[in-house]
Amino acid sequence: DPPDGRCRDRGIGSRRYSICYRLALPGRVDPVRRRHSPAFPATQGAPHHQLEPRSLVDCHNSVHVPLSLARFLQSLPMTSSQARLAVDIGGTFTDVVLEHGDRQFTTKVLTTQSAPEQGVLDGIAKAMAEAGLQPAQVGLLIHGTTLATNALIERKGAKTALITTDGHRDAVEMALENRFEQYDINIDRPAPLVPRYLRWPVGERLNVHGQPLVPLDEASVAALFPLIEKHEIEALAVGLLHAYANPAHEERVRDLIQASFPSLAISLSSEVAPEIREYERQSTTCANAYVQPRMAGYLTALDQQLKAQGFACPFLLMTSGGG
């Protein structure tokens, strides 16, 4: 999408009204334009000022941001005496920038692959020492990283399984049934993140409106428990047919599995990518599940160590899509 404020509608199934914004950290939201999107029938024909906006959008990346986050950014208690920290982790180096008033301090340290949070802490300590500041003087920390992207490229994520509707286990491999390099007869399509033997069907079926055609067969879900243990599954993606229209079956699958495997990371397509088209929704959910355990462990460790060192400021994370 172009950076002039235009954004495309991703609403599916019901009608929605949203406002496109440019998001300028820390805490300034610049409205670009209002628009209608297919959302609630009650809003059809209503004046713009009577419609309740539901999300903000980083229009450079088409990333929808909850209004609560934008309001949070606007309310940040930043003062001119407080510093801002920005940290970016790459595959080789970790970069830190500290801004305090008119002064700016930068540092670069090696990324610590086995424990990425250690490289972040080393870089922050170096920049803080150079600036002569204490953790309590930092008012905002913004963090970006390619760790999730690198895990996908290098295939170093969690061992992931996919639960899908009976008869649709191969949708994520058939993809769009096209050739992304039309004239290269030797090209190989990248293998799915979840191999076929880890794509497990369950009995259920919703129609396009989210109405049940076949009720969820809970026995078929329970039959997967031994497979989870046998294959030592670390993360689970759930992508059922038409779950974007009704998440009830996916949520029930999650509840059943979590009752027996409370520590298992589970991603639902109805939460990760609630949009039409099975390949796009399932592949995105698989990618989310694939990187979730590593990213959750890393961010938890980093947050705990920052608090232990006295950083009490908001800690914001850039998504892999840039929003």
N, C-alpha and C positions, 0 to 999 in steps of 0.2 A: 504493500500500500504506500502511496506517495506521502511525503512528510508535510503536506500542506493542510492537514487536518481531516482529509477524507478517510473514511474507514468503511469496511464492508460489513454487512450484517451477517451474523452467525447464528441468529435466532432460529430455532427449529421447533415445529410442533404447535407453539402457542405464540401469541403476539406480545411484543415487548417494546418498551420505549427506553432509549438510552441517549446519553450525551457523549459526544467525542471530546476529549480533552488532551491537551499536552500537559505532561506532568513534569514540573521543574522542581527538583529537590533543592533545599529541604522545605517543603511545605507550601509551595506556591502552585496553584492549579489555574491554568489558563484555558478557559473554555474556547473551543474552536468553532463548533457549530452544533445546532440541534438537528436531530433527524428522527424519522419514524423507522421502526423495524418491526417485523411481524411479531407482536407481543400480545397484550391482553385485550380481548374484544371490548372491554369496558372503556378502553382508551381511544377507540376509533372515533375520529371526528372531534376529539376534545382539544381545546386550545393548548398550545405548548406550555403555558405557564401553569396549567392545571395538572400536568403529567408529572409523575414522580420518577426522576431518573434512578436507574438501578445500578449503573456501573460507570466507571471512568475508563478511558482508553488511552494507552500510550500509542498515538497514531503512527509513530515510526514503526511499530512492531505489531500493531493490532492486538495488544495485550489488554484485556479487560481487568480493571483494578477495582475492588470493592470500594464503594463510596466511604465506608467506615475507615479505610486506609487513607484515603485522601484527606478526610477530616482530621485524622490522626496526624498526618503530616503538617497540616495547617496549624495544629495546636501544639506542635513541638515547642517546648520552652527554651528555644535557642536564644542566647544573648551574644552580644558582640565580643564578650570575653571568653566564650567557649570555642573550642576547636572542633573541627570535623575530620574524621578519618575515613579514608577509602582504601580498601584492600582488594587486590585481584590476584587469584591463584591461577597460574598457567601450568602447563605440563613440565616446564623446566624452572621457571622463576616465579617468585611471588613478589608483587609490587605493592608498595604502601605509599600513600600520599597523605600528608597531614597539613591541614590549612588552619592557620590561627591568625585572625585579623588579616593584615596585608602580607603576612609571611607564609611561605609554603616550603615544606620539607618532603623530600622523596628518598626512598631507599628501595633496594632490590636485594633479595636474598634467594637462595636456592629453595625450591619447593621440596618439602620432605614427604616423599611419596607414601611411606608407610603410615605417617601420622601428619596429614596436611596442616592440622591446627598448630603444630609446633613451628612450622615455617611462618605462619601468620603471626604468632605471638613473638617470634624473634624479630620479624620486620617491624611490628608495632613498637616493641621495646626500643629498637634502634632509632626509629623516628621520634619517639617520645623523648628519648635521652638527648637527641640533637636539638629538639625544640625546648627542652627544659621544662616539660609539662608533666603533670600528674594525671592519673586516670580520671579523677573527679572533674578535671577541666575539659574533658571531651564531652560534647553535647550530642554527637551523632556519629554512628559507624555504619558505613555502607559497604557491602561485600558482594563481589562478583567472582565467579569461578567457572572454569571449564572442566572441572572434575567430572561432572555428569556426562558432558559431551565426550570427553576422553574415554570414559568407561564404556560408552556405546561404541565408539570407533575401534577401541582396542579389544572389545568383547571381554571386559574384566568386571562385569556386573555380577549380580546375585544369580544363583540358579533359580530360574523362573518357570512356572507352569501357567497355562492358560485354561480357564474353564469357560466353555462356550456352549451354545445351544446345539443339541443333537443334530447332526447333519451339516454343521457349519465349521468344523474344526480346521478346515483347510482354507478358509477365507483369507486368513492373514498371510498365507503363502501364495495363493493365486493372485493376490493384490488387485491391480487394475487390469490384469490380462493384457498388458501392453509391453512394448520394448522401449526402455528409456534411452537406449542408443540404437536407433532404428537401423543404421547401416553397418553396425559392428556385429558380424555374424559369430564372432568368437567370445563375445562378452558373457560373463556369468552373472546372474542375478544374485545379490547378497543373500545369504541364508537368513531366515527369520531368527529373531532373538530367542524364540521358543521353538525347539524342534518338534516334529510331529508326535513323537512318543510322549511329550509332555503337554500336549494339547488334548484336554479331556472334555468330552461332551456330557451334558446332563439333560434330562428330560424336562422340557418346558417350551412354551412358545407364546409370544405376544404378537398382536398385529401392529400395523403401522401407527395406530392410535393409542397403543399401550394397553389395549384390552386383552385379557388372557384368553388364548385359544386352547392351550394345554397348560394345566396347573403345574407348578414346580414339583418335580418328583424328588422329594427330600431324601428318599432312599438312594437315589443315584448320586446325590451329593455325599452322603455318608460313605458310599462305596469308594470314594476317592481318598478317604483318610489313610488307608494302608499305602496308597501310592505316594502320598505326601511324605510319609515316613521312609518308604523304600528308597525314594530318589533324593532324600534329604533336601527338600525344597526350601529355599530361603525367602522367596517372594512369590506371590500369587496374583495374577491378573484375572479379572472376571469381566468377560465381554459377551453378554447375552444379546440375542436378536431384539432390536427395537427398544433396548433399555433406555435410550435417550428420551423416549416418550413416557416410560414408567419404570422407575428404578426398583420397584418392590421385589422382584425376583432376585436381582443382584444383591440387594441389601439382605435378603433372607439367606442367600448362599453365604455371604460374609458372616452373618450371625452364627450360622451352623458351624462353620469352620473355626471361627474364633473361640467358640465354646470349648473346642478340643485342642486348638493350637493358638493360645492367646498371644504368643510372641511373634507369630508369623505376619510379615508385612503383606497386606492385601490392598490392591488397587481396583476400584470399580470404574468401568468405562462411563457409567452414568455420572460420575463425579469428575473424572479426569478430562473427558472429552464428550460431553453430552450432545452429540450431533449425528445427523444421518450419515449413512454409508459405513458398512461394517469394517472394511479394511482400514480406513482412516482411524476409526474409533478404537479398534482392537490393537492396531500397531502402536498407537500413541499410549494406550494403557499398558501394553507390554513394556514399552520403553520406560514408563514411569515406575513400574514394579521392578524392572531390572536394575535401576540405579537407586531406588529408594533406601534399601538397607545401608548402603555405604554413605549416602548423603545424610541420612538421619543420624547415623553414628558420629559422623564428622561434625555436623552442626551442633549436636548435643554436647560433644566434648569441648568444642570451641566456646560455646556459650557458658558452660560451667567454668572454664578456666578464665574467661574474661571477667566474669562476676567475682571469682576468687581474687583477681588482681585489683578489683575496685572499680571496674567499668560498670556504671549504672545507666548508661545512655541507651537510647533506642538502637536496636541492631537490625538493620534492613538488608534484605537479600535480593539481588537481581536474579530473575529467572534465566534459564538457559536460552529463552527466546529474546532476552534483552529487556524485559519489562520489570 
